[in-house]
């Protein structure tokens, strides 16, 4: 499958994932209330970071090295599966033992039981992501997509049904585990690697995997550090408000996961085959698509933040709108940095990615310590935004040679000019009473029409979209 089609196909899958995530948070916000919703968001933010120790080591080895040599996947699985299982159990045990300490740090002893229950997902989800990575490494992007969709839908159903039945936050965490189990069973059904007796000679992936784990833990810490300091310094109600804004702002990053899932194996293979022209095309096209969608997302959020929050979470959460605007801009920059880092990883520059993320995490902690006590909720959002801008700038500088034609072209200024024009148009007709959903759709339509007229998007892009959707001309 061509990377353009695969990217758009997986982005469509990610849209379903995002919609499912919104449905979960929309339902939980209304069923649980501000405080319990904040507790669920806090526990999940810690769980996600811990699970990254399990899902970004060996599974990423599968995607990268298996993507370079799909015919050797059976051999790679034989060498790594037992280590993945053992490692997941060890991380699970460490998390269970640490639960009281985490609750003590957050000054809430009631969190201990929630952390311990949530931890059971570490083993199940870790195995699901392992076999999902096998499909990705084999370039079976259709199966990869369907597995992601199955997980998303199972998660919505399990979590909301259990909470609706009265099991509160505990029920939501159990539903999260059930969804991982369902997805794992389907991944095992789809597991059919080539039986060709091909081996990867002297594969040294231990150091690469270790750096990869620490890199992704650091990267995703950007989405949690602010919330942890909000919980430490502020009230439970303010935690719930911040979670509602963070849920929406993270949508841009989830789109980047789909892009990176296609980009890493495809770019790794192009580089391994010394096809530099293809590698450059992949890099520039991916960044162009990403910038188009990130720009649109920020326009819509800037114009409709209060309405979006009221619709999804209820009127009790609308005071988080200013936080959402800042977080959306900041996490969009983090998203750009994450995709660029994927490009660097494919080029075996993991050490540079690791060093950059480590420095930024330290800066993020310092900024949150400084800003949250002084500016409250906005302090966390501003800290994340500053780090996002710095990270995106450093990342672009690191691949300046690969993206020089894109940076020197009129593509980015033209895109930003169109975006500003659409924003100005929307502000100029604010006096017209119109539903915000209709406004968002109309603005998106105008945005893409102007991109087409300016030739920022063209027939090739539309052909890729048609192919990904299975639509013939």
N, C-alpha and C positions, 0 to 999 in steps of 0.2 A: 504494500500500500504506500502511495506517495505521501511524503511528509505533509504537504499542504492539505491533502484530503484527511489524513490521519489527525492533524492538528485540529481541524475544524470539527471532525467527528467527535474527538475527545472533549473539545470545548462544549459541544452540545450535551455530551454526557455530564460534563461538569455543571452545566446549567441545571440539569435535573438534580444533581447533588446539592447545588446551592438552594434550589427550590425546596428540596427535602429538609435541608438544614434550617431554612427559614420557617418551614411549617412546624418543625420541632420547637424552635425558639418562640414562635408566635403562640403556639399552643401552651407551652410551659409558662410563658409570661402571664397568660391569662388564667391558667389553672393553678399556678403556684403562688402568684403574687410577687411583689418586688423583692422581698428579702430572700425567700426560698429560691426564686429564680437566680438571684445573685449567688447563692450558695452552690447551686448546680453549675453555674458558669465558672465559678472559682475552682471547684473540684475538677471539672473537665479541663480547665486551663493547665492545671498541674499534671493531670493524667496524660494529656497530649504531649507535653514535654518529656515525660518519663517514657512514654511509648516510643518516642523517637529514638531512644537508645536501642530499641529492638528492631524497628522497621527501617532504619536508615543505614544499617551496617551491612549485613549479609544480603538483604534484599536489593540494596543498591549495587552490590557486587554482581548479583544476578543480572540486573538491568544493564550495567555497563559492559562487563566482560562477556556475558551471554549475548548482549546485543552485537558485540563485535564478532562473535563466533556462535551463531545460533545452533549450528550443527553439533556443537559440543555441550549443549545444555544438559543432557542426561548425565554426563560426567560431572558437570559443575554442581548439579543438584545432589548427586551421590556424595560429593565431598563436603557440602555445606549444610545440608538439612539437619543432621544430628546436632551440629554446633548451634544452629538457629534455635532448636528446641531447648537445648541446655541453657543457652544464654537467656532466653525468655523466662525460664523458670527462676534463674538467679536474680534477674531484674525484678520479677514479681515478688520474690522473697524479701529483697531489700526494701521495696516499696511498702510492703505490709509492716515491716519492722519500723519503718520511718513514719508511719501514719500519726502516732501521738506527737512526734516532734513537729510535724507539719502543722497539726492543729494548734500546738502551743505557739508556734511562730505567728500564726494568724490570729492568736488570742481568742480562739473559739473551740473549746473542747468537744463540742457537738460534731465537729468535722471529722473526728477520728473514725467513727463507724462509716462515714461516707467515703473517706479515702480508702479504707480497707475493702469495702464492697467494690468500689470502682476498679481497684487493682486487678481483679480477676480478668478484666478485659485484656490485660497485657499479654497473656499467653495466647488467647484465642485470636485476638487481632493481629498479633505478631505473626502467627502462622498464615492467616489469611493474606496479609501483605506479602509474605514470602512467595506464596503460590501465584498471587497477582503479578508479582515481579517476573515470574517465569513467563507468563503470557506476554508481558511487555518485552522481555529480552528476546523472545521468539518472534517479535514483530507481529503478534496476533492482536492487533489493536481493536478489532471488533469484539473478540472475547473479553479483552481487557475492559472495554466499554460496558458490556453487558454485566460483568461482575460488579463494576462500580455502581451501576444503576440498581442492581439487586440489593446491594448493601444499603444504598440510600433509602430505598422504599421500605426495606425491612426495619430500618432504624426508626423511620417515622411511625410505622404501625406499632412496633413493640413499645416504644417510649410513651407515645401519647395514650395508647390503650391502658397501659399499666398505671399511668398517672391519673387518667380519668376514672379508673376503678378505685382510686383512693390510696395508692401506694406512695404518693408524694415523691420526694427527691430520690428515695431508695428505689422506687419503681422505675424512675427514669434511668438510673444507673444500671439496673437489671436489664432494662430494654436495650440499652447500649451493648451489653454483653450478648444478648440474644441475637442482635443484628450481626455481630461479628461471627457468631457461630453459624448462622444461616449462610453468610457469604463464604465462609471457609468450606462448608460442605459443597457449595457450587463450584468453588475453585478446584477442589479435589476431583470433581466430575470432569472439569475441563482440562485437567492435567494430562497432556499427551505429548511429551517431548519426543524428538526423533530418537530412534533406537540405534542410530549409526554409532559405531564404536570410534568416536573421535575424542581425543583428550586435549586438554589445554596444558601445554608443557610449561613446567616451572612457573606457575602463576603465583605471583607474590601479591596477594590482596589484603594481607593482614594489616599492614600499616595504612594502606589506602582506606580500608573500611573503618579503622579507628579514627582517622582524621575526618572521614565522612560523617560518622556519628556525631562527633563533637561539633562539626560545622553545622549540621542540621539542628542539633539541639540549640546551639547559639542563635541560628537564624530564627527559629520559631519562638525563642525566648522574647524576641521583639514584640510578639503578640500577647505576651503574658506578664512581662515584668511590670508594665504600668498598672495592670489590674491587681497584681500582688501588693504593690505599694498603696493603691487605693484602699484595698482591704485592710492593710496595716494601719494607715493613718486616718481613714474616714469611716463613716457609719455604714451599717449593713444596707440601708436604703440606697446610699450613694453607690455602693458596689453593684446593686441591681441595675441602676441607671447606666452605669458605665458599661456593664455587660451588654445591655441592649444596643448601645452605640458600637461597641466592639464587634458584635455579631455581624452587623451590616457592613462595617468598614473592612472586615476580613474577606468579603466577597471577592475583591480584586485578587487577593492572593490565591484563593482556591482556583481561579481561572488559570493562574500561572502554573499550578500543579499539573493541569492537563497539558499545557504547552511543554513543560519540562519533561513530562512522561514520554512524549514523542521525540522531543529534541535530543535528549541524552543518548538513546541507542542509535538514532539516525545519524547524529553528528559524530558520535564515536566511530561508527562504521565508515563514514566518509573520510575521517582523519586517518583511520587505520589503513584505508585503501589509498591514502595519499591523494585524495581528490579534493584539493584545496579550493577549487572553483565551486564545487558543490557545497563545501563547508561554509564558504563565505555567503553563498546564496541563502542557505538555511539560516544563518545568523541574522542577516539583514531582514529577510522576510518575516522571521519570527518577531523581531523587535518592532517592526513596523505594525504588524497586526496588534501586538500588545499595546503599543502607544495609542492606536486608534480607539481601542475599547476602554483603556484606562481614562483617556481624556473625556470620552462620553460619560462614563460613570461619575466622574467628578463634577461635570456640568449638572447632571440630573440631581445628584445629592446636594450640591450647593443651592439649588433652586427649590428642592422639595423635602428637605430633611425633616421638618416638623410633621408634614403630612405622612411621610413614609413611616416614621416611628409611631405615630398615632394609629395608623392602619394596622401595623404588624404587632405592636406591643400594647396598645391602649393609651388613653390620654394621660395616664399616670406617669408615662415615661417620656413625654414630649420635652421636658426640660433638658434632656440629653442631646438635643439637636445641635447646639454649637460644638459639643464634643465630637459628634459624628462628622461634621464638616472637616474639622482638623484631622481626625483620625483617618478619614478617607483619603485625604491628600497625602498624609504621611505613610500610610500602609501601601498606597499606590507606588510610592517611591521604593519601599521595601520590596514590593512585588517585582519592580523593574530590576532591582539589585539581585533578587533571587534568580530570575531568568538569566541574567548576564553571568551569574556565578555558575549556572548549569553549563553555559558555554565554556567557561574556564575549566570546569571539572572534566568535560569531554576532551579538553586539550591537556589533560593531566597537570593542571595547575591548582590542585586541591590545596596545597600548602598556602598559596596566596589567599585563597578564599577563606581558609581557616583563620589565618592571621588577621584578615580584615574583620571578620565577624567577631572574633575574640575582642578586638579593640573596640568595636562598636557596642558590644554587650556591656563592657566596662563603662563606656560613656553613657549608655542608656540607664544603668543603675545610678550613676552619679547625677544625671539630670532629673531622674524621678525623685531621688532623695532631696534635691534642691527645689524642684518645682511643685510637687504634689502638696507639701505642707503649706505652701504660699498661695498657690492658685487653685487648689482643690482638684476637681475633675478635669478642668482645662489644663492643669499642670501635667497630668499624665499624657493627655493627648498631644500637648506641645512637645514634650520630651520625645515621644515616639516620632513626631513629624520631623524634628531636627535630626534625629538619628537616621530617619529614612532618606532625607535629602543628602546627608553626608555619605551614606552607603551607596546610593545610586550614582553620585558623582565619582566616588572612588572606583566603583565597578566599571563605569563607562571609560574612565581613564585607563583601566587595566586592559581593555580590549579595543583601544582607540585605533589600532591598525586594522583590525577586522571590520570595524564599522565606520571607517573614515569616509567612504563614499556616501553612506547614509547621513552622517553628520554634516558633510559639506554640501549636501544637496538642499533643495528647497522643501523637501518633504516635511521635516519637522516644523519649520516656521509656517508652512502652509496649513498644516494640521492644527497648530495652535491658533493661527489666525481665524480659521473657520470656527473653532471652538469658542473663541472669544466673541465672534460675531453672533453665534447662536445664543450665547449667554446674554449678550446685550439685547438681542431681539426679545428674548423671554422676559427680561426685566422691564423692557419698554411697554409691554402689554400686560403687566401685572394687574392693571385695573380691570381687565376683563375677567369675569367670573367663569372659571373652567376647572373641571375636575383635574386633580394633579396627575392622575394616571393617564388621562387623555393628553395632558400637557407633555408628559414624559415621552409618550409615543410619538407625538407630533414633532417634538424637538429632535428625537432620535432620527426620525424620517428626514427632517431638514438637514441634519448633520451629514447623513450618509449621501443624500442627493448632492450636497455641496462637495463632498469628497469625490463623488463620481464626476461631477462637472469640472472639477479642478484636476481630474485624472490622478488623484491620490489613490483611489481604488479603480481597478480596471477589469476588463473581461476575464483576465486570468484568475483574478480573485473570485469573481462570480462563478467561473467554471469549477474552481475548487469547492466552493460552497455547494453547487449542484451535485457534484460527484459525491461529496460527503453525505448528502441527503438521499442519494440514489435517484436523483431526478435527471432525466435525459432532456436534451434540448428540444 
